[in-house]
Amino acid sequence: MPRSLNSVASRARRKKIIKQAKGYFGRRKNVWTIAKNAVEKALSYAYRDRRNKKRSFRSLWIMRINAASRINGMSYSEFIAKAKSKNINLNRKVLADLAMNEPKAFKAIADKIK
């Protein structure tokens, strides 16, 4: 009995990786082994950085709230602690957006907290 090869599935697997490597520079886009390594590395970076993006946005929101709360005469930690004690349940994303785009509304919240 002759040896059986599943070249249809093998080719499809390789084509999928080469398609994912579209736009890469040099041999990374068209040489199978190099493209496979490049795509695997890129996917691992994408997985990691979807989580890092959340961290960096939270950090940005904290910086914006800190700057706005200092303009209103208190530090970030004071602002958050007093907001929690007064049951103001706005998350950092919303507070940062108010600080950037609606300074009067943020000032009203800060005055209510003081």
C-alpha positions, 0 to 999 in steps of 0.5 A, spaced: 500 500 500 502 506 498 504 512 503 498 516 504 500 524 505 495 529 507 498 535 502 491 538 502 491 540 509 498 541 510 498 546 504 492 549 507 495 550 514 501 553 511 497 558 506 494 560 513 500 562 516 503 565 510 496 569 509 497 572 516 504 574 515 502 579 509 505 585 510 512 583 513 518 585 511 523 580 507 523 573 508 518 573 514 512 574 509 514 568 504 518 563 507 514 558 511 519 557 517 521 564 518 513 566 517 511 561 522 516 564 527 514 571 526 507 570 526 507 566 532 511 571 536 506 576 533 500 573 536 504 572 543 505 579 543 498 581 541 495 576 547 500 580 552 499 587 549 491 586 550 492 586 557 498 591 557 493 596 554 488 595 560 494 597 565 496 603 561 489 606 560 488 605 567 495 609 568 493 614 564 486 615 567 489 616 574 494 621 571 488 625 568 484 625 575 491 627 579 492 633 575 485 635 575 484 634 583 490 638 584 487 644 580 481 643 585 486 643 591 487 635 593 491 629 591 489 623 587 489 619 593 485 624 597 480 625 592 479 617 591 478 616 598 473 621 599 469 619 593 469 612 596 466 615 603 461 619 600 458 614 595 460 617 589 461 611 584 464 613 578 469 609 575 476 612 573 475 612 566 469 616 567 472 621 572 478 622 567 473 623 561 470 629 566 477 632 568 479 632 560 472 634 557 468 637 562 472 641 567 466 644 570 463 638 572 469 635 575 470 641 579 462 640 582 464 633 584 470 635 587 466 641 591 461 636 593 467 631 596 471 636 600 
